[in-house]
Amino acid sequence: MSDSHTAVWRARGFTLIELSVVVCVVALLATALLNRINFYQEQAEKAAMEHTVGVLRSALHLQMASLLAKSKESELPALVRQNPMKWLAEKPPNYVGEYFAPKPQDIEIGNWYFDLHTRNLIYLPRNNTFLDTEQSGLKQVSFQVRLVPASEEGDAEDGSRIVGVTLDPVVSYKWF
């Protein structure tokens, strides 16, 4: 290319087609980036929820151990009625409290709450694209404290003896 031809091309700038192609490529890259960001945000939210559940399970086991150490096995069934968040020294910042059978619009998404009617601890995810529950249309994860009778552990007894407590999902869910 000659110097004069290069100078004319530089002065002319982009053509409309070149500009359109650049805009389309940038838009495609931005869309892909936003989809990835949303994916990772949802994974982070799931990890945070699972972390909270793990902390609550540890607190539940500490409550059970405390009762057993004090020879108060008869008080184990009372754990089923309690709000698991009350066992924590510091509640998560997204725990909004106790409600009696709230309507879905009463609780902001991204928060935990305890339903006094069902005695369930419920999490309403902010990002739920990859969350599947057995409840059609309902995008929430519910947990409940459950007693583990001796019969579930394979003992030959009638199951009246309690061998543990768990914090289990009320309805099966798959998140990712």
SETI-535975 format. One record per residue: residue in three letters; residue number from 1; x, y, z of N, C-alpha, C, CB in turn. Coordinates in steps of 0.05 Angstrom, whole numbers, plus 5000, padded with zeros to 4 digits. Glycine has a CB too. Example, Ala and Ser with C-alpha at 12.3 -4.5 7.8 and 13.67 -1.06 7.14 Angstrom:
2
{'ALA' 1 {5264 4886 5156} {5246 4910 5156} {5264 4934 5156} {5226 4911 5181}}
{'SER' 2 {5257 4955 5142} {5273 4979 5143} {5258 5001 5157} {5282 4988 5114}}
This chain:
176
{'MET' 1 {5017 4976 5000} {5000 5000 5000} {5018 5025 5000} {4981 5000 5024}}
{'SER' 2 {5010 5044 4985} {5025 5069 4985} {5017 5086 5008} {5020 5084 4958}}
{'ASP' 3 {5033 5105 5014} {5028 5123 5037} {5003 5140 5032} {5052 5141 5042}}
{'SER' 4 {4998 5148 5008} {4975 5165 5003} {4949 5148 5005} {4976 5177 4974}}
{'HIS' 5 {4950 5123 4997} {4926 5105 5000} {4920 5100 5029} {4931 5079 4985}}
{'THR' 6 {4940 5096 5046} {4937 5091 5075} {4926 5116 5088} {4964 5084 5088}}
{'ALA' 7 {4935 5139 5080} {4925 5164 5092} {4896 5168 5085} {4941 5188 5081}}
{'VAL' 8 {4887 5161 5061} {4859 5164 5054} {4842 5144 5071} {4854 5159 5023}}
{'TRP' 9 {4851 5120 5074} {4836 5099 5089} {4834 5108 5118} {4850 5072 5087}}
{'ARG' 10 {4855 5119 5130} {4854 5127 5158} {4835 5151 5162} {4882 5135 5168}}
{'ALA' 11 {4835 5168 5143} {4817 5192 5145} {4788 5183 5142} {4824 5212 5124}}
{'ARG' 12 {4783 5163 5127} {4756 5154 5122} {4743 5141 5146} {4755 5135 5098}}
{'GLY' 13 {4758 5126 5163} {4748 5113 5187} {4734 5086 5181} {4728 5131 5201}}
{'PHE' 14 {4717 5078 5199} {4703 5052 5195} {4680 5056 5176} {4693 5041 5222}}
{'THR' 15 {4674 5035 5161} {4650 5035 5146} {4627 5026 5164} {4652 5016 5120}}
{'LEU' 16 {4603 5030 5155} {4579 5022 5171} {4578 4992 5175} {4553 5032 5156}}
{'ILE' 17 {4587 4977 5156} {4587 4948 5159} {4608 4939 5180} {4593 4934 5132}}
{'GLU' 18 {4631 4951 5178} {4652 4944 5198} {4643 4951 5226} {4678 4959 5191}}
{'LEU' 19 {4630 4974 5229} {4620 4983 5255} {4598 4964 5265} {4609 5011 5253}}
{'SER' 20 {4581 4955 5248} {4559 4936 5255} {4571 4910 5264} {4540 4932 5231}}
{'VAL' 21 {4591 4900 5250} {4604 4875 5258} {4617 4877 5285} {4625 4866 5237}}
{'VAL' 22 {4630 4899 5291} {4643 4903 5316} {4622 4905 5339} {4660 4929 5316}}
{'VAL' 23 {4600 4919 5334} {4579 4921 5354} {4567 4894 5359} {4557 4941 5344}}
{'CYS' 24 {4562 4878 5339} {4551 4851 5343} {4570 4833 5359} {4545 4838 5315}}
{'VAL' 25 {4595 4834 5353} {4614 4817 5367} {4616 4826 5396} {4642 4820 5354}}
{'VAL' 26 {4616 4852 5402} {4617 4861 5429} {4591 4853 5444} {4620 4892 5430}}
{'ALA' 27 {4568 4855 5431} {4543 4847 5443} {4543 4817 5450} {4519 4854 5424}}
{'LEU' 28 {4553 4801 5432} {4554 4772 5437} {4572 4766 5460} {4564 4757 5412}}
{'LEU' 29 {4595 4779 5462} {4614 4775 5484} {4602 4784 5510} {4640 4789 5479}}
{'ALA' 30 {4588 4807 5510} {4575 4817 5534} {4553 4798 5544} {4563 4845 5529}}
{'THR' 31 {4538 4787 5525} {4516 4768 5533} {4528 4743 5545} {4499 4760 5508}}
{'ALA' 32 {4549 4732 5533} {4563 4708 5544} {4574 4714 5572} {4585 4699 5525}}
{'LEU' 33 {4586 4738 5575} {4597 4745 5601} {4575 4748 5622} {4612 4772 5599}}
{'LEU' 34 {4553 4760 5616} {4531 4763 5635} {4519 4736 5642} {4509 4781 5623}}
{'ASN' 35 {4517 4718 5623} {4507 4691 5629} {4525 4677 5648} {4503 4674 5604}}
{'ARG' 36 {4551 4679 5644} {4571 4667 5662} {4570 4679 5690} {4599 4669 5651}}
{'ILE' 37 {4567 4705 5691} {4565 4719 5717} {4540 4709 5732} {4564 4750 5713}}
{'ASN' 38 {4517 4707 5719} {4493 4697 5732} {4497 4669 5742} {4469 4699 5713}}
{'PHE' 39 {4510 4652 5725} {4515 4624 5733} {4532 4623 5758} {4529 4609 5710}}
{'TYR' 40 {4553 4639 5759} {4571 4638 5783} {4557 4651 5807} {4597 4653 5776}}
{'GLN' 41 {4541 4671 5803} {4526 4682 5825} {4507 4661 5838} {4509 4707 5816}}
{'GLU' 42 {4494 4646 5821} {4476 4625 5831} {4492 4603 5845} {4460 4613 5808}}
{'GLN' 43 {4515 4596 5835} {4532 4576 5849} {4541 4587 5876} {4556 4569 5832}}
{'ALA' 44 {4548 4612 5877} {4556 4624 5902} {4533 4625 5922} {4567 4653 5898}}
{'GLU' 45 {4509 4631 5913} {4485 4631 5930} {4480 4603 5941} {4461 4642 5915}}
{'LYS' 46 {4482 4583 5924} {4478 4555 5933} {4499 4548 5954} {4480 4535 5909}}
{'ALA' 47 {4524 4555 5950} {4545 4550 5969} {4540 4564 5996} {4572 4558 5958}}
{'ALA' 48 {4530 4588 5995} {4524 4603 6019} {4501 4589 6034} {4517 4632 6013}}
{'MET' 49 {4481 4581 6020} {4458 4567 6032} {4468 4541 6045} {4436 4561 6012}}
{'GLU' 50 {4484 4526 6031} {4493 4500 6042} {4512 4505 6066} {4508 4485 6020}}
{'HIS' 51 {4527 4526 6066} {4544 4533 6089} {4526 4538 6113} {4561 4558 6082}}
{'THR' 52 {4505 4554 6109} {4487 4560 6131} {4474 4534 6142} {4465 4580 6122}}
{'VAL' 53 {4466 4517 6124} {4454 4491 6133} {4474 4475 6148} {4443 4475 6108}}
{'GLY' 54 {4499 4475 6139} {4520 4460 6154} {4524 4471 6182} {4546 4461 6138}}
{'VAL' 55 {4524 4497 6184} {4527 4510 6211} {4504 4503 6228} {4530 4541 6208}}
{'LEU' 56 {4480 4503 6217} {4456 4496 6232} {4456 4467 6241} {4430 4501 6216}}
{'ARG' 57 {4466 4449 6224} {4468 4421 6231} {4489 4417 6254} {4477 4404 6207}}
{'SER' 58 {4510 4432 6253} {4530 4430 6275} {4517 4441 6301} {4555 4447 6268}}
{'ALA' 59 {4503 4463 6299} {4489 4473 6323} {4469 4454 6334} {4476 4500 6317}}
{'LEU' 60 {4455 4440 6316} {4435 4420 6325} {4449 4397 6339} {4420 4409 6300}}
{'HIS' 61 {4472 4388 6329} {4486 4366 6342} {4497 4375 6369} {4509 4356 6324}}
{'LEU' 62 {4505 4400 6371} {4514 4411 6397} {4491 4412 6417} {4526 4439 6394}}
{'GLN' 63 {4468 4419 6408} {4444 4419 6425} {4438 4391 6435} {4419 4431 6410}}
{'MET' 64 {4439 4372 6417} {4434 4344 6424} {4455 4334 6444} {4433 4326 6399}}
{'ALA' 65 {4480 4340 6438} {4502 4331 6456} {4499 4343 6484} {4529 4338 6444}}
{'SER' 66 {4491 4369 6484} {4487 4382 6510} {4465 4368 6526} {4480 4412 6506}}
{'LEU' 67 {4443 4362 6513} {4421 4348 6527} {4430 4320 6537} {4396 4346 6509}}
{'LEU' 68 {4444 4306 6520} {4453 4279 6528} {4473 4280 6551} {4466 4264 6503}}
{'ALA' 69 {4491 4300 6550} {4511 4303 6572} {4498 4310 6598} {4531 4325 6564}}
{'LYS' 70 {4475 4323 6597} {4460 4330 6622} {4440 4308 6629} {4447 4357 6618}}
{'SER' 71 {4440 4286 6615} {4421 4264 6619} {4392 4273 6616} {4425 4251 6646}}
{'LYS' 72 {4388 4290 6595} {4361 4300 6590} {4351 4290 6563} {4361 4331 6590}}
{'GLU' 73 {4354 4264 6558} {4345 4252 6533} {4315 4257 6528} {4350 4222 6533}}
{'SER' 74 {4299 4260 6549} {4271 4264 6546} {4264 4291 6533} {4257 4262 6573}}
{'GLU' 75 {4284 4309 6532} {4279 4336 6520} {4287 4337 6491} {4295 4356 6536}}
{'LEU' 76 {4298 4315 6480} {4305 4314 6452} {4282 4320 6433} {4317 4287 6445}}
{'PRO' 77 {4258 4309 6438} {4235 4315 6420} {4228 4345 6418} {4211 4300 6428}}
{'ALA' 78 {4235 4360 6439} {4230 4389 6438} {4246 4403 6417} {4236 4401 6466}}
{'LEU' 79 {4268 4392 6408} {4285 4404 6387} {4270 4407 6361} {4311 4388 6383}}
{'VAL' 80 {4251 4388 6357} {4236 4388 6332} {4219 4414 6329} {4218 4363 6330}}
{'ARG' 81 {4210 4424 6351} {4192 4448 6351} {4207 4474 6351} {4173 4447 6375}}
{'GLN' 82 {4233 4473 6355} {4249 4498 6358} {4258 4509 6331} {4273 4493 6376}}
{'ASN' 83 {4262 4535 6331} {4273 4549 6308} {4304 4544 6308} {4266 4580 6308}}
{'PRO' 84 {4315 4530 6288} {4344 4525 6288} {4361 4550 6289} {4351 4509 6264}}
{'MET' 85 {4351 4572 6279} {4367 4597 6279} {4372 4607 6308} {4352 4619 6263}}
{'LYS' 86 {4355 4599 6326} {4359 4607 6354} {4383 4594 6367} {4334 4602 6370}}
{'TRP' 87 {4393 4573 6355} {4416 4559 6366} {4442 4573 6359} {4417 4530 6356}}
{'LEU' 88 {4441 4592 6341} {4465 4605 6332} {4471 4630 6349} {4463 4613 6303}}
{'ALA' 89 {4497 4634 6355} {4505 4658 6370} {4500 4683 6353} {4534 4656 6379}}
{'GLU' 90 {4505 4680 6327} {4501 4702 6308} {4485 4692 6284} {4528 4714 6299}}
{'LYS' 91 {4462 4703 6279} {4445 4695 6257} {4456 4706 6231} {4416 4704 6262}}
{'PRO' 92 {4451 4692 6209} {4460 4703 6183} {4446 4730 6177} {4453 4682 6160}}
{'PRO' 93 {4460 4747 6163} {4448 4773 6157} {4423 4772 6140} {4468 4791 6143}}
{'ASN' 94 {4419 4750 6126} {4395 4747 6109} {4373 4730 6123} {4402 4735 6082}}
{'TYR' 95 {4374 4728 6149} {4352 4716 6164} {4333 4738 6173} {4363 4699 6189}}
{'VAL' 96 {4307 4736 6165} {4288 4757 6169} {4269 4752 6193} {4273 4762 6145}}
{'GLY' 97 {4271 4728 6205} {4255 4724 6229} {4234 4701 6226} {4241 4748 6237}}
{'GLU' 98 {4215 4702 6245} {4194 4682 6246} {4168 4693 6236} {4191 4671 6275}}
{'TYR' 99 {4154 4677 6220} {4128 4685 6209} {4109 4662 6212} {4131 4694 6179}}
{'PHE' 100 {4083 4668 6214} {4063 4648 6216} {4049 4646 6189} {4042 4654 6238}}
{'ALA' 101 {4056 4625 6174} {4045 4619 6147} {4044 4644 6129} {4016 4608 6150}}
{'PRO' 102 {4068 4655 6123} {4068 4679 6107} {4061 4673 6077} {4096 4692 6108}}
{'LYS' 103 {4052 4693 6064} {4047 4691 6035} {4074 4695 6021} {4026 4713 6025}}
{'PRO' 104 {4078 4682 5998} {4104 4684 5984} {4113 4713 5980} {4102 4671 5958}}
{'GLN' 105 {4096 4731 5975} {4104 4759 5970} {4111 4774 5995} {4082 4774 5955}}
{'ASP' 106 {4106 4762 6019} {4112 4775 6044} {4142 4775 6051} {4097 4762 6067}}
{'ILE' 107 {4156 4755 6040} {4185 4752 6046} {4201 4759 6020} {4191 4723 6055}}
{'GLU' 108 {4221 4776 6024} {4238 4783 6001} {4256 4759 5994} {4255 4808 6008}}
{'ILE' 109 {4260 4756 5968} {4277 4733 5959} {4306 4738 5968} {4276 4730 5928}}
{'GLY' 110 {4320 4715 5971} {4347 4717 5981} {4349 4715 6011} {4361 4742 5971}}
{'ASN' 111 {4327 4709 6024} {4327 4709 6054} {4317 4682 6065} {4309 4731 6063}}
{'TRP' 112 {4325 4678 6090} {4316 4656 6106} {4293 4665 6124} {4339 4643 6123}}
{'TYR' 113 {4274 4648 6131} {4254 4654 6151} {4245 4627 6163} {4230 4670 6140}}
{'PHE' 114 {4234 4629 6187} {4223 4605 6201} {4193 4608 6201} {4234 4603 6230}}
{'ASP' 115 {4179 4587 6190} {4150 4586 6189} {4140 4574 6215} {4140 4571 6164}}
{'LEU' 116 {4127 4589 6231} {4116 4580 6257} {4094 4560 6253} {4107 4603 6274}}
{'HIS' 117 {4080 4561 6230} {4058 4543 6225} {4068 4514 6219} {4040 4553 6202}}
{'THR' 118 {4087 4512 6200} {4097 4486 6192} {4121 4477 6207} {4103 4487 6162}}
{'ARG' 119 {4133 4496 6222} {4158 4491 6237} {4181 4485 6218} {4155 4468 6257}}
{'ASN' 120 {4181 4497 6194} {4201 4494 6174} {4219 4519 6172} {4189 4488 6146}}
{'LEU' 121 {4244 4514 6167} {4263 4536 6162} {4265 4537 6131} {4291 4531 6175}}
{'ILE' 122 {4259 4561 6120} {4256 4563 6091} {4275 4584 6080} {4227 4570 6084}}
{'TYR' 123 {4287 4576 6057} {4305 4595 6043} {4292 4601 6016} {4334 4583 6039}}
{'LEU' 124 {4290 4626 6009} {4279 4635 5983} {4303 4645 5966} {4258 4658 5987}}
{'PRO' 125 {4312 4629 5948} {4336 4637 5932} {4330 4661 5914} {4346 4614 5916}}
{'ARG' 126 {4350 4678 5911} {4348 4701 5893} {4353 4691 5864} {4369 4722 5901}}
{'ASN' 127 {4372 4674 5861} {4378 4662 5834} {4370 4633 5835} {4409 4665 5827}}
{'ASN' 128 {4351 4625 5819} {4341 4598 5821} {4337 4585 5794} {4315 4597 5836}}
{'THR' 129 {4352 4593 5774} {4350 4582 5747} {4355 4552 5747} {4369 4596 5728}}
{'PHE' 130 {4374 4543 5763} {4383 4515 5763} {4371 4499 5787} {4413 4513 5763}}
{'LEU' 131 {4352 4510 5801} {4340 4497 5824} {4315 4482 5815} {4333 4518 5846}}
{'ASP' 132 {4314 4456 5821} {4291 4439 5816} {4281 4427 5842} {4298 4417 5795}}
{'THR' 133 {4255 4431 5847} {4244 4419 5871} {4220 4402 5863} {4234 4441 5891}}
{'GLU' 134 {4212 4384 5881} {4189 4367 5875} {4163 4383 5876} {4188 4344 5895}}
{'GLN' 135 {4164 4407 5887} {4140 4424 5888} {4139 4440 5862} {4141 4443 5913}}
{'SER' 136 {4119 4436 5846} {4118 4450 5820} {4114 4480 5824} {4096 4438 5803}}
{'GLY' 137 {4130 4495 5811} {4128 4524 5811} {4139 4538 5835} {4100 4531 5808}}
{'LEU' 138 {4144 4523 5857} {4153 4536 5881} {4184 4534 5883} {4141 4523 5907}}
{'LYS' 139 {4197 4557 5882} {4226 4559 5882} {4236 4566 5909} {4236 4579 5861}}
{'GLN' 140 {4235 4547 5928} {4245 4551 5955} {4256 4525 5965} {4223 4563 5974}}
{'VAL' 141 {4272 4527 5986} {4283 4503 5998} {4275 4504 6027} {4315 4501 5994}}
{'SER' 142 {4262 4482 6037} {4252 4481 6064} {4267 4459 6079} {4222 4476 6065}}
{'PHE' 143 {4273 4465 6105} {4287 4446 6122} {4270 4443 6148} {4316 4455 6128}}
{'GLN' 144 {4273 4419 6159} {4258 4413 6184} {4275 4395 6201} {4230 4400 6178}}
{'VAL' 145 {4274 4400 6227} {4288 4383 6246} {4272 4358 6249} {4292 4398 6274}}
{'ARG' 146 {4286 4335 6248} {4272 4309 6249} {4287 4291 6269} {4271 4296 6221}}
{'LEU' 147 {4272 4276 6285} {4283 4257 6303} {4290 4232 6288} {4264 4251 6327}}
{'VAL' 148 {4312 4219 6297} {4320 4193 6285} {4315 4172 6306} {4350 4193 6275}}
{'PRO' 149 {4293 4157 6303} {4287 4136 6323} {4306 4112 6319} {4258 4126 6320}}
{'ALA' 150 {4308 4096 6340} {4327 4073 6339} {4320 4054 6316} {4326 4058 6366}}
{'SER' 151 {4295 4051 6308} {4288 4033 6287} {4300 4040 6260} {4257 4031 6284}}
{'GLU' 152 {4306 4066 6256} {4319 4074 6231} {4348 4067 6231} {4315 4104 6227}}
{'GLU' 153 {4359 4062 6254} {4388 4055 6256} {4392 4024 6255} {4399 4065 6282}}
{'GLY' 154 {4370 4009 6251} {4372 3981 6248} {4369 3966 6274} {4398 3974 6236}}
{'ASP' 155 {4362 3979 6296} {4358 3965 6321} {4332 3950 6320} {4357 3985 6345}}
{'ALA' 156 {4330 3929 6336} {4306 3912 6336} {4285 3923 6355} {4314 3884 6344}}
{'GLU' 157 {4290 3946 6367} {4271 3957 6386} {4247 3969 6371} {4284 3979 6403}}
{'ASP' 158 {4227 3978 6385} {4203 3989 6374} {4207 4017 6362} {4181 3990 6394}}
{'GLY' 159 {4229 4029 6365} {4235 4056 6354} {4228 4078 6373} {4219 4059 6329}}
{'SER' 160 {4221 4072 6398} {4214 4093 6417} {4239 4107 6427} {4198 4081 6440}}
{'ARG' 161 {4262 4095 6425} {4287 4107 6434} {4298 4125 6411} {4308 4086 6443}}
{'ILE' 162 {4306 4149 6418} {4316 4168 6398} {4347 4165 6398} {4307 4197 6404}}
{'VAL' 163 {4358 4162 6374} {4387 4159 6372} {4400 4184 6359} {4394 4135 6357}}
{'GLY' 164 {4384 4202 6349} {4395 4226 6337} {4374 4246 6328} {4413 4218 6314}}
{'VAL' 165 {4384 4268 6318} {4367 4288 6306} {4381 4298 6280} {4361 4312 6326}}
{'THR' 166 {4365 4305 6261} {4377 4315 6236} {4361 4340 6226} {4376 4293 6214}}
{'LEU' 167 {4374 4355 6209} {4362 4377 6195} {4361 4369 6166} {4377 4405 6200}}
{'ASP' 168 {4337 4362 6157} {4334 4351 6130} {4316 4368 6113} {4323 4322 6131}}
{'PRO' 169 {4320 4367 6087} {4302 4381 6069} {4274 4369 6071} {4312 4380 6039}}
{'VAL' 170 {4254 4385 6071} {4226 4376 6073} {4218 4363 6046} {4206 4399 6080}}
{'VAL' 171 {4226 4376 6024} {4221 4366 5997} {4248 4364 5983} {4202 4385 5982}}
{'SER' 172 {4251 4342 5969} {4276 4338 5954} {4281 4361 5934} {4276 4311 5939}}
{'TYR' 173 {4306 4368 5932} {4313 4389 5913} {4340 4382 5900} {4314 4417 5926}}
{'LYS' 174 {4343 4393 5876} {4369 4390 5862} {4376 4418 5853} {4368 4369 5839}}
{'TRP' 175 {4399 4427 5861} {4408 4454 5853} {4435 4450 5838} {4411 4474 5877}}
{'PHE' 176 {4434 4450 5813} {4456 4444 5794} {4458 4415 5789} {4482 4455 5804}}
